[in-house]
């Protein structure tokens, strides 16, 4: 099989030939048709996360070795499967859940494979991903039928979609008119806005530094959009919401966005940091119990989250993020555009076509 691989951190991807996996047991091999280009792919290319204050978290310390083929938003067609794989057939066109775990630890048994601590097998991180011509799913249940949804759009549900869904669900239940703040109007933020609208929420305040992205956020269903560079960001968000803010989902997570996102919360509200931009905050500890607020991180989402999201999409309630298809051999150009923030919606590599 062939793929675009991170061979050296901080350098462009290179084409790489590796042995095509042979599925055994319950494994399923798919030929990639589409793969979304996610902002987190940039961290894997760089080899670290920024933690703020000049500190970094090396991905090598998380067990990621080079070379590897990134891409965790994958749709593909089944070409082979092991003798124990049931309910699957050659030619099935499926969305692949990438956050695979060992399947036997307590977290996996509870349906939280994305939090597996025993043997995570994430596509595009610890196993060759969708920037390659083929991907290997560990079990048939990791394959999801996306029906008549555009397969290029369906690919984005595997990370940006399920990450947004999992994050906003942590704020619910809530009244339709309660204020909900979405920081960052890129692919994840737009997905969160559409999910909230599909679930009946109308008082959504989007925050972004880009005028174009603020405009798109409103077009996608936000009630109003606030300039993320506002001098008193918290006050601007509170004014825009016009109602108690029950939650902030922060897809950026800097010092400034975290400070404002927590400041605007009403009693009992939640701040959900998702973004990995880097930074830190100082908060008086008594204010947390006195305001009964919660600060809760959200990392991707469960297999059940992804199934629920796909069902929502198949119902027609979810709508569509702007999608731009990019030829597979333009992987480096796609990565550069994501790094520059030059994307209105999502870029998706067309690897094998539909």
C-alpha positions in Angstrom: 0.0 0.0 0.0 1.0 3.6 -0.5 0.5 6.6 1.7 1.7 10.1 2.5 3.7 9.8 5.7 5.4 11.8 8.4 9.0 10.7 8.0 10.6 13.5 9.9 8.9 15.9 12.3 8.7 19.5 11.1 9.1 18.4 7.4 6.7 17.9 4.6 5.0 14.5 4.2 6.6 12.0 1.9 5.2 9.2 -0.1 5.9 5.8 1.4 5.4 2.2 0.3 4.5 -0.2 3.1 3.2 -3.7 3.2 -0.6 -3.9 2.8 -2.0 -5.4 6.0 -3.6 -8.9 5.9 -6.7 -9.0 8.1 -6.9 -11.8 10.7 -9.5 -12.7 13.2 -12.2 -9.9 13.4 -10.1 -7.4 11.4 -11.4 -5.7 8.3 -9.3 -4.1 5.5 -10.7 -1.2 3.6 -9.5 0.7 0.5 -9.6 4.4 1.4 -11.9 6.6 -0.6 -11.9 9.8 1.4 -10.0 11.2 4.4 -10.5 14.5 6.1 -7.5 16.7 6.9 -7.8 17.6 10.6 -5.9 20.3 12.5 -4.6 17.6 14.9 -2.7 16.1 11.9 -0.5 19.2 12.2 0.6 18.2 15.7 1.6 14.8 14.5 3.6 16.4 11.8 5.3 18.8 14.2 5.8 16.1 16.8 4.5 17.9 19.8 1.7 19.8 21.5 2.2 23.3 22.8 1.3 23.4 26.5 1.8 27.1 27.1 4.5 28.9 29.1 7.1 27.6 26.7 6.3 24.0 27.5 5.7 21.2 25.0 4.4 17.6 25.2 6.4 15.4 22.9 4.3 12.9 20.9 7.2 10.5 21.1 6.5 10.3 24.8 2.9 9.2 23.9 4.3 6.2 22.0 4.1 7.7 18.5 7.0 6.6 16.3 8.1 7.6 12.8 7.4 7.0 10.0 3.7 6.9 10.2 0.8 7.6 7.9 -1.7 10.1 9.4 -5.4 10.5 8.8 -8.1 9.6 11.2 -11.2 10.8 9.3 -11.6 7.9 6.9 -14.2 6.4 4.7 -13.4 3.3 2.6 -14.6 0.2 0.9 -14.2 -3.2 2.3 -11.7 -5.3 0.3 -10.9 -8.2 2.8 -11.7 -9.4 6.3 -10.6 -12.0 8.7 -12.5 -15.3 9.3 -14.1 -14.1 12.5 -15.5 -10.8 11.1 -19.2 -11.1 11.0 -21.8 -8.9 9.3 -19.5 -7.4 6.7 -19.0 -8.0 3.0 -16.6 -6.9 0.2 -17.7 -3.6 -1.3 -19.4 -2.2 1.8 -18.7 1.6 1.8 -18.2 2.6 5.4 -17.1 5.3 7.8 -14.3 4.0 10.1 -14.3 4.8 13.8 -10.6 5.6 14.3 -10.3 5.7 18.2 -10.0 2.0 18.6 -9.0 0.4 21.9 -8.1 -3.0 23.2 -11.7 -4.0 23.5 -11.3 -5.8 26.8 -10.4 -3.3 29.5 -13.0 -1.7 31.7 -13.1 1.6 29.7 -13.5 -0.3 26.4 -16.3 -2.5 27.9 -18.1 0.7 29.0 -18.0 1.9 25.4 -15.2 4.4 25.9 -12.5 2.9 23.6 -11.2 6.4 22.9 -10.1 6.5 26.5 -8.4 3.1 26.5 -5.2 3.0 28.5 -4.2 -0.6 27.8 -3.7 -0.8 24.0 -5.0 2.1 22.0 -4.9 1.5 18.3 -5.9 4.9 16.8 -5.9 5.1 13.0 -3.5 7.8 11.8 -1.7 7.9 15.1 -0.7 4.4 16.3 -1.8 2.6 13.1 -1.6 3.7 9.5 -4.4 6.1 8.7 -6.5 7.5 5.8 -3.6 9.3 4.1 -2.8 5.8 2.9 -4.5 3.7 0.3 -5.7 1.2 2.9 -6.7 1.2 6.5 -7.3 -1.7 8.9 -10.3 -1.7 11.3 -10.0 -4.0 14.3 -13.6 -5.2 14.4 -16.7 -4.9 12.2 -18.5 -2.7 14.8 -15.9 0.1 14.0 -17.5 0.4 10.6 -20.6 2.6 10.3 -23.1 2.7 7.4 -23.6 6.4 6.5 -26.4 5.8 4.1 -27.0 8.5 1.5 -24.7 11.1 3.2 -22.0 12.5 1.0 -19.0 10.2 1.8 -16.6 13.1 1.8 -18.7 14.8 4.5 -19.2 11.5 6.3 -15.4 11.2 6.7 -15.3 14.4 8.8 -17.7 12.9 11.3 -15.0 10.5 12.5 -13.1 13.3 14.3 -14.3 16.9 14.0 -18.0 15.7 13.9 -17.8 13.3 16.8 -15.5 15.6 18.8 -18.0 18.4 18.5 -21.0 16.1 19.3 -19.3 14.6 22.4 -18.4 18.1 23.6 -21.8 19.8 23.2 -23.6 16.7 24.7 -21.6 17.4 27.9 -23.7 20.6 28.2 -27.1 19.0 27.9 -29.9 18.9 28.9 -30.5 22.6 28.5 -33.4 24.8 27.6 -33.5 25.9 23.9 -33.0 29.6 24.8 -30.1 29.1 27.2 -26.9 30.7 26.1 -24.3 28.4 24.6 -20.9 29.8 23.5 -18.9 28.1 20.7 -15.3 29.4 20.5 -13.7 28.9 17.2 -15.7 28.8 13.9 -13.6 26.4 12.0 -14.6 22.9 11.1 -15.3 21.8 14.7 -17.1 24.9 15.7 -19.3 24.9 12.6 -20.1 21.2 13.3 -21.0 22.1 16.9 -23.3 24.9 15.8 -25.2 22.6 13.4 -25.5 19.8 16.0 -26.9 22.3 18.5 -29.4 23.6 16.0 -30.4 20.0 15.0 -31.0 19.3 18.7 -33.3 22.4 19.0 -31.0 25.0 20.5 -31.3 28.6 19.2 -29.2 30.9 21.5 -25.7 30.1 20.1 -23.0 32.7 20.3 -20.0 32.0 18.0 -16.6 33.6 18.7 -13.8 33.9 16.1 -11.2 36.4 15.1 -12.0 36.0 11.4 -14.8 38.1 9.9 -15.4 35.5 7.2 -15.7 32.7 9.7 -18.0 34.7 11.9 -20.2 35.3 8.9 -20.2 31.6 8.1 -21.0 30.7 11.7 -24.2 32.8 11.5 -25.1 31.3 8.1 -24.7 27.8 9.8 -27.1 28.7 12.6 -25.4 30.8 15.3 -27.6 33.6 16.6 -24.7 36.0 16.6 -21.0 36.0 16.2 -18.5 38.0 18.4 -15.0 39.1 17.4 -12.5 37.0 19.4 -10.1 40.1 19.5 -12.6 42.2 21.4 -11.0 44.1 24.2 -13.5 42.9 26.8 -14.4 39.6 25.3 -16.4 38.2 28.2 -18.6 41.3 28.4 -19.2 41.1 24.6 -20.2 37.5 24.8 -22.6 38.1 27.8 -24.2 40.9 25.9 -24.6 38.9 22.8 -26.2 35.9 24.6 -28.8 38.1 26.4 -29.5 35.1 28.6 -27.7 33.0 31.2 -24.8 31.1 29.6 -25.0 27.5 30.6 -21.9 26.4 28.7 -18.8 27.3 26.7 -17.2 24.8 24.3 -13.8 26.1 23.4 -12.3 24.7 20.2 -9.3 27.0 20.5 -8.3 27.0 24.2 -5.9 29.9 24.8 -5.4 32.0 27.9 -7.8 34.6 26.5 -10.6 32.3 25.3 -10.5 30.2 28.5 -10.6 33.3 30.7 -13.6 34.7 28.8 -15.3 31.3 28.4 -15.2 30.7 32.2 -16.1 34.3 33.1 -19.4 34.3 31.2 -20.8 31.1 32.8 -23.9 31.4 34.9 -24.3 29.4 38.1 -24.1 25.7 37.3 -22.5 26.3 33.9 -19.7 24.3 32.3 -16.5 25.2 30.4 -15.5 22.5 28.0 -12.0 22.9 26.6 -11.4 20.9 23.4 -8.7 22.9 21.5 -5.0 22.3 21.9 -3.7 25.7 21.0 -1.9 25.9 24.3 -2.0 28.2 27.3 -2.9 28.2 31.0 -5.3 29.9 33.4 -5.5 31.1 37.0 -8.8 30.8 38.7 -9.7 31.4 42.4 -10.6 27.9 43.6 -13.5 29.1 45.9 -15.2 30.5 42.8 -15.7 27.0 41.4 -17.9 25.6 44.2 -19.5 29.0 44.9 -20.7 29.3 41.3 -21.1 25.5 41.0 -19.3 25.6 37.7 -17.5 22.7 36.0 -14.3 22.6 33.9 -14.3 19.4 32.0 -12.1 18.4 29.1 -13.5 16.6 26.1 -11.4 14.2 23.9 -12.9 13.0 20.6 -15.9 10.8 21.3 -17.2 7.3 21.8 -18.3 4.8 19.1 -21.9 5.3 20.3 -21.4 9.1 20.0 -20.4 8.6 16.4 -23.3 6.3 15.7 -25.8 8.8 17.1 -24.2 11.6 15.1 -24.4 9.6 11.8 -28.1 8.8 12.6 -28.7 12.6 13.0 -27.0 13.2 9.7 -29.0 10.5 8.0 -32.2 12.0 9.3 -31.5 15.2 7.3 -31.6 17.4 10.4 -27.8 18.1 10.5 -27.2 19.9 7.3 -23.7 20.2 5.8 -20.4 21.9 6.5 -18.7 23.4 3.4 -16.5 20.6 2.0 -13.6 21.0 -0.4 -12.3 17.8 -2.0 -8.5 17.7 -2.6 -6.6 15.2 -4.7 -4.7 12.7 -2.6 -1.3 13.7 -4.1 -1.9 17.3 -2.8 -1.7 16.2 0.8 1.1 18.6 1.7 -0.8 21.6 0.1 -3.8 20.6 2.2 -1.8 20.5 5.4 -0.3 23.9 4.6 -3.7 25.4 4.1 -5.0 24.0 7.4 -1.9 25.4 9.1 -2.5 28.8 7.6 -6.2 28.8 8.6 -7.0 29.1 4.9 -10.1 26.8 5.0 -13.8 27.7 5.1 -15.2 24.5 6.4 -13.2 21.3 5.8 -10.7 19.9 3.4 -11.1 16.2 2.4 -8.5 14.2 0.5 -10.1 12.2 -2.3 -7.9 9.0 -2.1 -9.8 6.4 -4.1 -13.0 8.3 -5.1 -16.5 7.1 -4.5 
